[in-house]
Amino acid sequence: MAGVSNLQQKVFIPEELSRKAKTITENLLPVKSRSHYEKEYEAFGKWRESKRAKGVNEEIILAYFAEKSERLKSSSLWAHYSMLKSTISVNENVNISRFAKLIAFLKRQSTGYEPKKSKILSREEVRKFLDTAPDETFLLMKAVLIVGMAGACRRNELVQITIKDVDDRDSMVVITIPNTKTHKRRVFAISDDDGSNCLLLFRKYMLLRNKHSHMSRLFLNYRNGKCNAQPVGVHTIASIPQKIAQFLNLANPELFTGHCYRRTSASLLVDSGSDLLALKRHGGWKSSTVAEGYIEDSMNTKIEASKRILGGGVQTTSSSSSTCDSSATLANSTFVEANVSANQTLHVSNLSSKFIPSIHFNNVSGGTFYFCDPPKK
């Protein structure tokens, strides 16, 4: 132990190395919001001086947040905690995330708290807006909505997309977002495979926008059927969902905020049957909890859950009024079980085992189909 003590006493840090280490440490704070972090640490320092306290321990931090909780909501408390955690770690080398009582207090403040979230647009509302709103007035809004939904975009991401990020191919448009909040680029596509006119509308906007090819930003101001050379700002992007809601005569249009694009995209993706992993990949979320926070509780999901709970679970093959041809048994390991309405027919063609079976439906409505391994005899 004496040898270790002697080694510690011999440590010498030149001034140049000390300055370099300090610079690196200061750069650990987020670049965009660094001023907010420093402001929070300064406020904590002034509060500490007013209370004649020195240093950092759990009692001091707990008392600080107890006072803040009297005027701040739970979400704001967590935001202040996050900023203070980073700045205290950088400036005083103390990790307040280890303060168990503090974390328990913050969690207790969250009990019963309902955060305000942007309302979302349903698939029917999106289609109605795209089909009925006059392009002379709303073409820019349609293009922004299409891109925002296709890519689960944040409002600042929509602002930053440039012409270089757009790749128009024969059957689709591929868009890359190089700089995201999580520092990972995202790539998504716009197509008309679902029978919508999204691709047609986006290309129509691009034809007008390309007359100002010297401008790099994708979205330019649009009036009376023409684009001008002024780029669209973040506040305009954020106000578009509210204007769409007003056009559709939806209740409380002011609740449709700049997060509407991202939340609508996430909700529609999950509502169509995609799982949480696909959602996280689509939106670039690392946390499952954060990703779930963007999903609106859809009535379709609730109805499906009710059917599974109250409807007796998996349904068996329907009565003889429905028919299924002999090719329903496919390629050794696949068979089809069908539950269709009366007087309706299911036809399944038997293809090679190297291919996915081709299924043809004739006037089938409300049918339930299962694809799985054949039952053991």
Number of C-alpha atoms within 10 A of each C-alpha: 6 7 8 9 9 10 10 10 9 9 8 7 9 8 9 9 10 11 12 10 11 13 11 12 14 13 11 13 17 13 9 7 10 15 12 13 20 16 14 16 20 14 12 17 15 11 13 17 11 9 11 8 11 10 9 15 12 15 11 15 18 17 12 15 19 16 10 15 16 8 10 13 14 20 16 13 18 18 12 17 20 15 20 23 17 21 25 16 15 18 12 10 11 16 16 20 15 10 14 10 14 20 16 11 14 19 12 12 17 16 9 8 11 9 11 8 15 21 22 26 22 14 12 9 15 19 14 12 18 23 15 11 16 12 17 12 14 21 22 28 23 24 22 23 26 21 20 24 22 24 26 26 27 22 23 16 17 25 22 20 19 17 18 11 17 15 12 14 9 6 12 15 16 15 22 17 19 15 13 15 11 9 9 11 12 18 15 15 17 20 19 12 11 7 8 13 14 23 21 15 18 21 14 15 23 17 11 15 23 14 13 14 11 9 17 15 20 21 27 23 15 22 13 10 14 16 21 14 16 13 16 18 16 16 12 14 22 21 16 22 27 20 17 23 22 15 14 16 10 14 10 11 18 15 17 25 20 24 21 28 30 22 28 24 28 29 23 19 20 18 17 10 10 13 11 15 12 14 22 17 12 19 22 20 16 12 9 12 9 11 19 18 13 21 20 19 11 13 10 11 14 11 11 12 13 13 13 13 10 9 11 9 11 10 14 12 15 16 11 9 11 16 18 17 11 11 14 19 16 19 16 9 11 16 19 19 18 21 20 23 18 15 11 16 19 21 16 20 15 17 13 10 12 7 9 12 17 10 12 12 12 9 12 16 11 9 14 16 15 14 10 11 11 14 8 4 3
